[in-house]
C-alpha cells in the first residue's frame, strides 16, 4: 500500500479525534478510529461545553458552512453579561474573579454552549464506518514505512501512515511518544455533574451563573450553570449544572469516581442542603440517574513539554494538554488542535515528513498558554496546588 493510501490511525474517539476525522474525511484522506468503549452511549457524556470565538472558528473551518450551521443551531446562546456570581446560602449577588473578568468572549458577545453528546454526534457524522469499537490502545510500533497500533489483547492494527493519540488523560500513545514527559496531575479537587428539568431553573432566570458557598469549614463548593433563553418552560427539557469542591470536600464512596447515579446525587444534595430556596430545585428535582463524579486534573502548569519529534506519531486534545474546567479552555484548545493538524495534512495531501513537527511547534504555543491560564484560575477558584508531592494520573 502506498503512503498516500495508508490510513491515518486515530487512538480514541473523543471530540478532538472526531473533529480531526471529519477534517480528514472532507479532504479525502483515509483514516481509522480505535475507541475503547463499545459505543458512544457506553458512558455518560459529561457536561455542556462553552465555546470561545477561537473554538468556533476552528470548528467552522473543518465543518464548512452547511454542517457548521447545523452545529450552530444546536448551540445555546445566552445573554452577554458573562458570569453572575451568587452567594449560594443567602441568594445575594456576590463579586468574584469570574464576575470581574467574564471568560470566553464568543460570537456576538454571547455565551455559547453545547452538550458533549450533540457535539460528538455532529463531529462523527459520516465517519461511523471508520470507527472500530472496543479497541483499547496500549501502544504502537513503527514499521519501515509507517506505524501500527498495539491493542490490549495483543493484536495490532493495519499499517497506517500516521498515528494520532487522542485517548484523553490516560493516553498510552502520549506516554510512549514523550518518554513519560507528558504528565497529568490529580489536583485533589472533585466535581459532580448533574441535570434537572428546565423548570427547576426558574429561580435563576436566563444567564450563566456561579453559585458559591464559602461557609463550609473544609472548603468552598461552587456550582456553574447556563440557563438559556426560553429554556425554562418545557418540563421535558433537561438543563445541566456542574459542581466543584475544593480538595477534600467531595468524596465519593470508597474514592470510586466511576460511580454514577443516586450515590453522586445524594452527595450533591447533602452539600447543598443549606442553600437558598431559589437554588434548591436544581438538586431536589435532579435526575439522579445522570449524576456522576469527576476528578479535576491538569497537565504540567508551565505548559506542553518538549520531546524528540517522531514524524509518524503525534497527540491532540487532553492527551497532550489536560486542563481544569476553570476558564473553559480545554475543549476550545482541543478543537484548535484538530483544525490545525487537519489543515496541515490537507495541504500536504496526507502524511508527509515534517507535518507533525510543524503541528507540535504551533500547538505548544497556544496550548501552553491555555494550560497555564486554566491552572492559575483554578488555584484562585478551587484552591488547588500542583507541586513536587502532587500525584500523577497513571496512563
C-alpha positions in Angstrom: 0.0 0.0 0.0 1.4 3.4 -0.9 2.0 6.0 1.8 -0.9 8.1 0.4 -3.3 5.2 0.7 -2.4 4.1 4.2 -4.9 5.4 6.7 -4.2 7.9 9.4 -4.7 5.9 12.7 -6.5 7.8 15.5 -6.5 6.4 19.0 -9.6 7.4 20.9 -13.0 8.6 19.8 -13.3 11.8 21.8 -14.2 15.2 20.5 -10.7 16.2 19.2 -10.3 12.8 17.5 -13.7 13.0 15.8 -13.2 16.6 14.5 -9.8 15.5 13.1 -11.5 12.6 11.4 -14.1 14.9 10.0 -11.3 17.1 8.6 -9.6 14.1 7.0 -12.9 12.8 5.6 -13.6 16.1 3.9 -10.0 16.1 2.5 -10.3 12.6 1.1 -7.6 11.2 3.4 -8.4 7.7 4.7 -8.4 7.2 8.5 -9.4 4.6 11.2 -10.5 5.4 14.7 -9.9 3.0 17.5 -12.2 3.6 20.5 -12.0 1.6 23.8 -15.8 1.9 24.6 -18.4 -0.3 23.0 -20.4 2.7 21.6 -20.8 6.4 22.1 -23.5 5.8 24.7 -21.4 3.4 26.8 -20.7 6.0 29.4 -22.1 9.4 30.5 -21.2 12.2 28.0 -20.5 14.8 30.7 -21.4 18.4 30.9 -22.1 21.2 28.4 -19.1 22.9 26.9 -18.7 26.6 26.5 -17.2 27.7 23.2 -15.0 30.7 22.6 -14.7 32.5 19.3 -11.4 30.7 18.6 -13.1 27.3 19.3 -16.0 28.2 17.0 -13.6 29.4 14.3 -11.7 26.1 14.4 -14.9 24.0 14.2 -16.3 26.1 11.3 -13.0 25.8 9.4 -13.4 22.0 9.5 -17.2 21.5 9.1 -17.8 24.0 6.3 -20.9 26.3 6.0 -23.7 23.8 5.9 -22.6 21.5 8.7 -21.5 24.3 10.8 -24.9 25.9 10.6 -26.4 22.6 12.0 -23.8 22.7 14.7 -24.6 26.4 15.5 -28.3 25.6 15.6 -27.6 23.0 18.4 -25.7 25.6 20.4 -27.4 27.6 23.2 -26.7 31.3 23.2 -27.1 33.2 26.4 -27.1 36.9 27.1 -23.9 39.0 27.0 -23.3 39.6 30.7 -20.8 36.8 31.4 -20.9 35.1 34.7 -23.2 36.3 37.6 -21.8 35.1 40.9 -24.4 34.5 43.7 -23.9 33.6 47.3 -25.4 30.1 47.4 -26.6 30.5 51.0 -28.0 34.0 51.1 -29.1 34.2 47.4 -27.5 37.6 47.1 -25.2 38.7 44.3 -21.5 38.5 45.1 -18.4 39.7 43.4 -15.7 37.2 42.3 -12.9 37.0 39.9 -15.3 35.4 37.4 -17.6 38.5 37.7 -14.8 40.9 37.3 -13.2 39.0 34.3 -16.0 37.3 32.4 -14.4 34.4 30.5 -14.7 33.1 27.0 -16.0 36.0 24.9 -17.7 34.4 22.0 -19.6 35.4 18.9 -21.8 38.4 19.3 -20.6 38.8 22.9 -22.8 35.9 24.0 -22.0 32.8 26.0 -22.2 29.8 23.5 -22.5 26.3 24.8 -23.4 22.8 23.5 -23.7 19.4 25.1 -20.9 16.9 24.5 -23.3 14.4 23.2 -24.6 16.8 20.4 -21.1 17.8 19.6 -19.9 14.2 19.3 -22.8 13.3 17.1 -22.2 16.1 14.6 -18.5 15.5 14.5 -19.0 11.8 13.9 -21.4 12.3 11.0 -20.1 10.3 8.0 -17.2 8.8 10.0 -19.1 6.0 11.6 -17.9 3.2 9.3 -14.3 4.1 10.1 -14.7 3.6 13.8 -13.6 0.3 15.4 -15.2 -0.2 18.9 -13.9 -1.9 22.0 -10.3 -1.4 20.9 -8.2 -0.3 23.8 -4.8 1.1 22.5 -1.9 0.3 24.7 1.0 1.5 22.5 2.4 1.5 19.0 5.3 0.2 16.9 7.0 1.9 14.0 7.4 0.0 10.8 9.7 0.5 7.9 7.3 2.9 6.2 4.5 3.5 8.7 3.1 2.7 12.2 0.8 0.2 13.8 -1.3 0.4 16.9 -1.0 -2.3 19.6 -4.2 -3.2 21.4 -4.8 -4.5 24.9 -5.4 -8.1 23.6 -2.0 -8.1 21.9 -3.3 -7.8 18.4 -2.1 -5.0 16.0 -3.8 -2.7 13.6 -3.3 -2.3 9.9 -0.3 -0.2 9.0 -1.0 3.5 9.0 0.8 6.5 7.6 0.5 8.4 10.8 -0.8 7.8 14.4 -2.6 10.5 16.3 -3.1 9.8 20.0 -6.4 11.3 21.2 -7.3 9.0 24.1 -7.5 11.6 26.8 -5.6 12.0 30.0 -4.6 8.3 30.2 -3.2 8.2 26.7 -0.7 5.4 26.3 0.4 6.9 23.0 1.3 10.2 24.7 3.3 8.3 27.4 5.3 6.3 24.8 5.8 9.2 22.4 7.0 11.6 25.1 9.0 9.1 27.1 6.9 10.0 30.2 7.4 13.8 29.9 3.7 14.4 29.4 2.2 14.2 32.9 -1.3 14.7 34.2 -1.7 15.7 37.8 -4.6 14.9 40.2 -5.3 18.4 41.7 -7.4 16.9 44.5 -10.4 19.0 43.6 -13.5 17.0 42.7 -16.8 17.6 40.9 -20.3 16.3 40.3 -22.2 16.7 37.0 -26.0 16.9 37.4 -29.2 17.5 35.4 -32.7 18.7 36.4 -35.9 19.6 34.5 -35.6 23.1 33.0 -38.5 24.3 35.2 -36.2 23.8 38.2 -34.1 26.7 37.0 -36.8 29.4 37.0 -35.5 30.8 40.3 -32.3 31.8 38.4 -33.7 33.2 35.1 -31.6 33.5 32.0 -27.8 33.7 32.3 -24.6 32.0 33.3 -24.3 31.6 37.0 -21.8 30.6 39.6 -23.4 29.7 42.9 -20.7 29.8 45.6 -20.8 28.5 49.2 -17.8 29.6 51.3 -19.4 28.6 54.6 -18.1 25.0 54.7 -15.2 24.5 57.1 -13.4 22.1 54.9 -13.5 24.2 51.7 -15.7 26.0 49.2 -18.3 24.5 46.9 -19.4 26.1 43.6 -22.0 25.2 41.0 -21.8 26.6 37.5 -24.9 26.5 35.2 -26.0 28.1 32.0 -29.7 28.9 31.7 -30.6 29.6 28.1 -33.4 31.9 26.7 -36.8 30.2 26.6 -35.2 27.2 28.3 -37.3 27.1 31.5 -40.8 26.4 30.3 -40.5 22.8 28.9 -40.8 20.3 31.8 -39.4 17.6 29.5 -36.2 19.5 28.7 -33.2 19.0 30.9 -30.6 21.6 31.9 -27.2 20.7 33.4 -25.1 22.0 36.2 -21.5 21.3 37.3 -20.4 21.3 40.9 -16.8 21.7 42.0 -15.5 21.3 45.5 -12.1 22.3 46.8 -9.8 19.4 47.7 -11.3 17.2 50.4 -14.9 18.5 50.1 -16.4 16.0 47.6 -15.6 12.3 48.4 -17.3 9.5 46.5 -17.8 6.1 48.2 -14.5 4.3 48.5 -12.9 7.0 46.4 -14.5 5.4 43.3 -15.0 8.1 40.8 -16.7 5.8 38.3 -19.8 5.7 40.5 -22.9 7.3 38.8 -26.5 7.8 39.8 -28.0 8.1 43.3 -24.8 8.0 45.3 -23.5 11.0 43.5 -26.9 12.7 43.6 -27.1 12.2 47.4 -23.7 13.8 48.0 -24.7 16.8 45.8 -28.0 17.2 47.8 -26.1 16.9 51.1 -23.7 19.6 50.2 -26.5 22.0 49.1 -29.0 21.3 51.9 -28.5 24.8 53.5 -28.6 26.7 50.2 -31.1 29.4 49.4 -34.6 28.2 48.4 -34.3 29.7 44.9 -31.5 27.3 44.2 -32.7 24.1 45.9 -34.9 22.9 43.0 -31.7 22.2 40.9 -30.8 19.5 43.4 -34.2 18.5 44.9 -35.6 17.7 41.4 -32.4 16.5 39.8 -32.3 13.4 37.5 -30.5 11.2 39.9 -29.5 8.6 37.3 -27.5 11.1 35.4 -25.4 12.3 38.4 -21.7 11.5 38.0 -18.4 12.2 39.9 -15.3 13.5 38.2 -11.7 14.3 39.1 -10.2 17.6 38.2 -6.9 17.1 36.6 -4.3 19.3 34.9 -1.2 18.9 32.8 2.1 20.4 33.8 1.2 24.0 34.6 4.2 25.5 32.8 2.9 24.1 29.6 3.5 21.4 27.0 7.0 19.9 27.4 9.4 19.3 24.5 10.2 15.7 23.3 12.0 14.5 20.3 9.7 14.7 17.4 8.6 11.4 15.9 7.4 12.2 12.3 4.8 9.4 12.3 3.2 9.9 15.7 1.7 12.9 17.5 -1.0 13.7 20.1 -4.0 16.0 20.4 -6.5 17.2 23.0 -6.4 16.1 26.6 -3.7 13.5 25.7 -1.3 16.4 25.4 -2.8 19.3 27.4 -5.3 18.3 30.1 -6.9 21.4 31.8 -9.1 22.2 34.8 -12.6 23.4 34.0 -11.6 26.9 35.2 -12.0 29.3 32.2 -13.5 26.7 29.9 -10.4 26.4 27.8 -9.9 22.6 27.4 -12.4 21.8 24.6 -11.6 25.0 22.8 -7.9 24.2 22.7 -8.6 20.6 21.6 -10.6 21.6 18.6 -7.9 24.0 17.6 -5.5 21.0 17.6 -7.9 19.1 15.3 -8.3 22.0 12.9 -4.6 22.7 12.7 -3.4 19.2 12.2 -6.2 18.5 9.7 -5.3 21.6 7.7 -1.6 20.7 7.6 -2.4 17.2 6.4 -4.8 18.5 3.8 -2.2 21.0 2.5 0.4 18.2 2.3 -2.0 15.8 0.6 -1.8 13.3 3.5 1.2 12.3 5.6 4.5 14.0 4.7 7.7 14.2 6.8 7.6 17.5 8.8 3.8 17.6 9.3 3.9 16.6 13.0 6.8 18.8 13.7 5.0 21.8 12.3 1.9 20.9 14.2 3.6 20.5 17.5 5.6 23.7 17.2 2.4 25.8 16.8 0.3 23.8 19.2 2.9 24.2 22.0 2.5 27.9 21.9 -1.3 28.3 22.3 -1.8 25.1 24.4 0.9 26.0 26.9 -0.7 29.5 27.4 -4.1 27.8 27.9 -2.9 25.3 30.4 -1.1 28.0 32.4 -4.2 30.2 32.4 -6.5 27.4 33.3 -4.3 26.3 36.2 -3.8 29.8 37.5 -7.6 30.4 37.6 -8.1 27.1 39.3 -5.6 28.0 42.0 -7.7 31.0 42.8 -11.2 29.5 42.3 -10.7 25.9 43.6 -7.8 26.2 46.0 -5.7 23.7 44.1 -1.9 23.4 44.1 0.4 21.3 42.0 3.9 20.7 43.4 6.5 18.0 43.8 4.2 16.0 46.0 1.2 16.0 43.7 0.1 12.6 42.5 0.0 12.0 38.7 -2.7 10.1 36.9 -1.4 6.9 35.5 -2.0 6.0 31.9 
